């Protein structure tokens, strides 16, 4: 064991150390109005893939259980196909989940290139005030590269433990006090806490958050103005998740890596770093999810690598095909999504240009414009609507501190209003059997019957439909997140019961964890 004070003294560290999107009218404060540099567009045939192959891919996706939200395909640096499944659209940021980790890795890459740190630096040297009283040999041996390659030596992912840290306790301290049961570098264990620590190290060595650090080095050269990244209570970006940006920005990121760090003739990111980060650093299994792991990048069995986030957020980089494929989705099966790409797209890419067909190109444009998810469409009217319209229902005590709801029916719209304790009212306008986005905003991470995975503000695409005379279904898609929610509102005299169904529970065919809420109409 190494004594903490002895370690600090020995190291000299002190306490201060295609324009094919579906267009929607309207404006929201969460909409990004800037018009960044766009990637060049091309017909598919010029870049060695047929429109028919892409159409077949889209058809296969529609028949699968994979719920894509957006798709962008690049070949030889050109966008050959792009689409957004309405109500999702190109101008909005997407929630990336663990795809964020590859951006954290990139921040470390810049820091290494600039001499701010080395991947062989001991992790404990950055956090002298957060160390346990006794430092184990394994903790002392933990290096930055072990964080990058998910081989910390923990027995399990530490992120939930970090998030459960007592109020005011630094997550770094919690992380460094976890037992390091395996020798670092020997055991792969997916560990989002490691990604958080990388983000914290970037802030330690640069004085800026990872997000701020990336702005002049990555976002500005690639013209990515819209990215946002959540911080914890210490002002450290989450590192493992919570980054949001547009689909095309993800494509630029993938293209930068495909081009070995060059952008517009300039070496933006070190080619040496990219080679290291996207090479196999550790074995982690033999399936599409586990074919070797680099520095916060996954390796693909057909070759290449990917940035990968939960529920099917992908930036796939395929050097052999000179291609990038970006997908955002809410899907439960990563392996199926990747197999669709390997079988439907990668296998259809040829080394030479193909004869062009204006007919096939037009058919592809039609298919891409038609991508959509319809809302539930049942009844547009009910005799109950007139009786409850404008009435306020008081809610029984509930975990959300929600006090009252009301429903205002106005032609083909239903305006739902939620009153929460000590907060401004939230008003969501639902189209009767169609989506409305204009003016609909989930204003804060933990508002609107909060769910842990929807801890963002977001534009809301909202619809309403009558399941029967007394049951109203509200369906909401939080289109700047991966997920959605639905409320089944059952009216019985002056009583109302609200039942919830989170989109993830729906996909898993499970009940929602949130209890029903009983409500009473005010006289």
MIKE-720440 format. One record per residue (C-alpha): x, y, z. Coordinates in steps of 0.02 Angstrom, whole numbers, plus 50000, padded with zeros to 5 digits. Each point is the difference from the previous one (the first is absolute). Layout:
// MIKE-720440
XYZ ...
END
This chain:
// MIKE-720440
500005000050000 500585017849963 499605013650127 499035014549923 501075013750080 501614991449947 499364998749822 499575018549993 501685005050072 500964988949878 499095006749848 500125018150054 498125002449982 499065010650122 498195005050020 500095013449866 500744990049865 486384971747975 498835013750059 498814985250005 499305003450171 498165002150035 499665018550027 498975006350145 499415017950033 500285008850163 501385005150116 500554994850173 501345006950114 500864983049993 500135000649810 501735004449938 499885013649869 501825000549945 500414993149828 501654990750014 501124993849861 499174985249918 500864984849928 500014998449810 498564990149923 500094987749856 498934987649908 500264982650072 500594992649835 501465012249984 500654993550166 499764981549961 498344995350079 498344998249913 498415009250053 499124983249990 501154992850134 499625014650116 498134998249967 500114981550040 500925004350160 498635012150051 498694986849963 500924987350106 500125012550143 498135003549991 499644981350014 501164997850147 499675005150180 501355013349991 499275017550020 501175011549906 499865018850026 501315005549874 501214993049873 501465007549904 501114990249881 501675007149940 501114992649866 501645007749943 499615015350105 498295003249922 498274998050074 499094987849886 498424997850103 499245008150153 498314999050083 499065003750159 498474990650056 498695013350036 499715007950123 501914999850017 500935012049885 501735005649950 500105016350096 499844992350172 501334993050115 499964981650042 500374991850167 501564989449979 500114989550157 501714991350004 500475006049827 500545015050105 501474989650063 500875001249832 499975019050015 500754998550174 501374989249925 500275013349867 500225013350133 501324989150083 500824998049829 500165018849979 500685001550178 501304986449968 500535008049836 500215016850086 501084992350136 498765002950141 500064981750051 500524982649945 498944984349991 501324992250114 499715012850138 499364992550163 498205005250030 500345003950183 501225013949956 498555010849940 498954998450158 501105001750155 498565006350107 498834985749955 501084984950042 499624987150133 501094999850156 500874984449936 500344998049815 499984982049939 501304993949876 498644997949869 499375017850024 501785006649990 500234990249837 498425007449921 500485010549848 499045011649885 500074986949863 499104987650113 498565012350016 499995001749811 499974981349966 498734995650136 501224989750102 499985009250165 499934984350105 498315003250080 498834985150020 498555009849925 499555016449916 500225014050125 498875013449924 498494996150108 501105000750154 500685016949946 498265006949969 499474993950173 501435009350086 499435009350157 499595018349972 501575010249976 501164985049983 501045001049843 499724986049876 501884998649980 500184995850184 498634986949987 500834992249847 501734999250078 499314992150158 499254985249905 500964983650017 501144996549852 499844981250008 500904995849837 501675006049938 499645014849884 500174995849816 499594981650020 498094999150007 498755008749886 498545006850100 498885013049919 500105014350123 499175016749969 500815006550158 501674998649910 499365011549863 499455012650130 501754999750074 500745003449828 498895015349985 500565005750172 501834997649953 499745011149847 499345013750114 501454997450121 501355002149869 499185013349891 498955010150121 498524997649884 498614987349990 500194986949865 498635008949903 500885016950011 501664991849960 499284992149842 499215016049936 501515008149914 500834983449962 498544989849930 498335009049995 500605015849915 501094991949865 498594987949957 498675013650021 498984991750137 499175014650091 498524991250079 500804987050113 499545000250185 500714989350140 499284998150174 501105003350151 499874992650174 499945010650158 501885002849993 499925007449826 500774984749917 499244993449839 499274982850026 501274992449881 499104983549981 498375007249932 498875015349989 500765007849844 498775005749867 500275005549820 499254998749827 500124984649890 501085009149873 501215005250137 500214981750045 500374996649817 501345013550000 500784992250154 500044983049915 500715007549841 501395008650098 500524983250071 499864991849829 501165013549931 501264996350139 499725016850083 500115011149846 498645012949963 500025012349855 501844996449973 500495002950181 500534987050128 498695003450134 500294984550106 501594989750011 500064985549877 501034990550128 498655002450131 498624994249883 500974984349955 500264996250184 498235004150056 499184989549865 501154984850013 499634985050109 500685004050173 499134985850090 498994984449960 498195000550053 499104985549916 499524993649829 498375007649940 499495016149914 499945009250164 501654992950060 501334998149866 501365009350089 500035017050081 501135015149972 500005016450093 498125002450024 499694993049824 499324982849954 500754989649861 498894992349864 500164981949943 499985004549814 501345013050033 499995017950056 499365007050163 498545009350074 499435012250131 498524991450081 498625005350119 498554991350084 498394996949904 500905000549833 500995016349983 501394996449876 501395008549906 500754985649901 501665003249914 500464987749862 501735003849928 500014985249880 498425006749919 500485018450025 498305002150081 499135006850154 498264994850056 499085009950135 498424993550083 498995006950144 498604989350066 499044992650144 500404981749976 500354986150123 501104988949892 501705006949951 500524984149911 498485000349886 500275018149950 501814996849955 499574984249904 498755010149899 501395012049955 501264986449957 498764990149894 499045014449920 501265014049977 501804994350020 499764985049886 499255011449866 501495012049992 501084998249845 501735006649961 499445008549839 498625012149957 498374992649935 498915005149853 498805013650056 498124997849995 498925015450020 498504988750030 500834990950145 500645016350071 498255007349999 499294984450083 501315001350137 499595018350029 498164995650015 500384986150124 501115011150107 498715014050004 498664987550051 500904993850156 498865002650150 499214993250156 498145003050005 499215003750168 498654988450066 498415003749901 498374994750080 498575011950039 500065018849974 498445003850101 499154994950161 498475006250093 501135001150153 501045013749919 498705013750026 499754995050181 501835000450050 500665013749885 500765013950102 499704991350166 501434998050122 500384983350082 500924999850166 501274986050015 500244988950151 501735000650079 501294993649876 501874998549974 500045014149872 499305013750113 498695002449864 498485009450066 498705001149861 499654996449817 498735006649877 499444996049823 499385013549881 499224993549839 500065012349856 499524993249830 501304987049950 501125003950148 500084995050183 501005011750111 500664990850153 500595010750146 501014993750147 500235009750161 501524995250102 500405006250174 501035016049993 500254999549812 499215008549849 498584990649917 500474988549857 498845000549850 500064986649865 498905001949845 499524982949932 499354997449824 498474988949994 500694985349900 501505010049937 501635006950068 500235017850059 501745006550042 499795018949992 500145007750173 500144983450091 501464999550119 500524989050144 500855014450090 501184991450120 500854983250026 498844993950137 498355007649945 498424992849921 499844983950103 501874997650004 500904984449942 501834996650037 500464997049818 499135015949941 501035011550110 500085013749868 498955014549943 499254995949830 498805005049865 498464988850010 499034992649855 498284996950074 498404991549946 498354994950079 498684987249955 498434993050082 500134981350033 498175000050050 498725012350067 500905001950166 501824996149963 501195012749924 501754994849945 501375013249995 501594995149907 501575010450016 501664998249910 501415009950080 500875002549835 501645006750069 500164984150102 499894981849951 498374996850091 498165003850018 498564998250120 498144996749995 498605004150122 498384990250002 498695011350080 498454990950061 498525011250046 498614993950114 498805013450059 501055012750095 501444987650018 501524997849889 501354986750002 501635003149906 501004984749947 501775001649930 500954990149870 501825004849969 500584995749824 501374988550067 498724990250101 498954998649842 501474993249902 500374987550137 498164995450016 500065004450184 498905010850111 500575017450044 500885002150168 499015015650042 498404997450099 498315005949936 499435017050059 498215003050059 499235017249972 498395008950047 499125013349897 499835016650088 498225006150022 
END
